[in-house]
Amino acid sequence: QVQLVESGGGLVQAGGSLRLSCAASKVSYVMGWFRQAPGKEREFVAAITWSGGSTYYADSVKGRFTISRDRTKNTVYLQMNSLKPEDTAVYHCNAVQLGSRIGLWRDWGQGTQVTVSS
């Protein structure tokens, strides 16, 4: 069983920034972030290969969000800049199946709420 603890969310005005963190009890070859807005399906946001640091982004966040990781702390980060109201969602981290861009593990953390006001 994996434990994933997300933090760093909050309320921010459009155009603002937040930095999310995810502390994981274990990591996989690819780790990433997903988000789920009310009434919508969970969607892929960004991923990073744990060893090489290659990054992948959803088109909707490309150029605004940056994923990174600290291998010594088993922690994944998501720097979010130029936030928009449509970025409002609960953000979760998980291992990522790159081909399908879905979460690999059954267990999800509690997530962290990001709310962007216009």
N, C-alpha and C positions, 0 to 999 in steps of 0.2 A: 504494500500500500504506500502510495506517495503522498506527501504533505506539501501543499503549495499555499504560500501565504503572500497575498498581494496587498500592497499599500501604496499610498501617495496620491490617491484620488482626492477630489474636492470640487468646490464650486469656483468657476473662473469665468471672466468675461470673454466674449469672442475676441480672438486675436492674442489671447494670453497663452501661458505655457504651464505645463505640469510635467513632473517626472515620476513615473510609476516604477515600483520595485516588486520583484517576485522572488521570495526565498524558497528554494526547493530542497526537499530532503534527498532527492536524487535528480539526476539530469539524464537526458537522452541525447542522441546524436544531433537532433534539431530541437530547439526550444523556441517558443513563440508566444505571441499575445493574440487573444480573441476578444471580441466584444459583443454584447447583446443589449440592444435597445428594447424598451417596452413594446411588446406585441410583435417583435421581429425575431427572426432566427439568429442564432449565434453566428458571427462571421469572423473570418480570418483577418488579422490586422498586419502582423509582421512576424518574421522568423529569423533565427540566426543559427548557423551550424556551430556546435559547441567548440569543436577543435579549431577550425579554420577561420571562423568569424564571418563567413559569407552571409549576406543579408538578403531578405526577400520582403516585399511590401505589397499590400493591396494598393490598387491604383488610387483609391480614394485618400490615401494618407501619404503617398509617395511625395518626397520633397518637404514634408512637414514633420513627420515622425522619424525617429532614429532609434533602432534597437541595438542594445549592447549587452555584454555579459561580463561578470567577474567570476572567473573559473575558481578562484581561491575561496569564494563565498557561496558558490552554487546559486548565484543570484542573476536574474535577468532584469534589464531595465528597459523602459520605454520613455524616451524624451519626446514630449508632444509639444510642438510649437504651432503658432498660427491656428489655434483651436477654433472650431466652428460649432454652431449649435448642433449640427448633425453628428458631431463626435460624441454627443451625450449618450452614455451607455454604462453598463457594468463591464469592467475589463477584467479578464481572466488570463492566466498563463497556463501552459500545458506543453507537453511534448507535441511536435507537429509532424504529421504525415505530409511531406512536401508535395507529393504528386497530387493529392486531393485537397491539400490545405485544410485538413481537419485535425482535431485534437486526437492524440494517440492514446492517452490514458483515460480510463473510465472515471477516475477520481478528479474532481475539480475543487479548487479552493473557493473561498467565499466571494472572491472578487473584490474590486474596489470601484466605487461609484465615481464617475466623472460627469459633471454637469456643466455645460457651457451655456451661459446666458447671452442673449443677443443685445 
